[in-house]
Amino acid sequence: MICLRPHHLLCLGHFAGKGYDARFTRNMARIHTILQAKPETPVLLRHGEDDLCACCPHRGTACDNAREYDRRVLRSAGLRVDETHPWQALQTAVARVSVRAVCGGCPWILICKKGEKSND
């Protein structure tokens, strides 16, 4: 099982192979690879630090607005924290979530390849 914050569903779903630093990028790539190889992998949605945060160099300081991003994803996708779903089902649920609407104001949006597109 992998634990993720709701807004990290978007980060991992659109991972473009880059990150904050090498350690964080390796962790993000590792999680992304697992989820892509096994879309049935159970993912627990949670608030607070998750498996992606574990290697974040900005841990504890960068996520001031993270709860708001989480709330936007949960509301848009009809999900709740403390629920477990297969990765594939979560990707289907967040497919209709606008990255621009959720991630507007995120200083790290360019890590997400969709964040680089102006039409989303």
Secondary structure by P-SEA (a helix, b strand, c coil): cccccaaaaaaaaacccccccaaaaaaaaaaaaaaaaccccbbbbbccccccccccccccccccaaaaaaaaaaaaacccccccccaaaaaaaacccccccccccccccccccccccccc
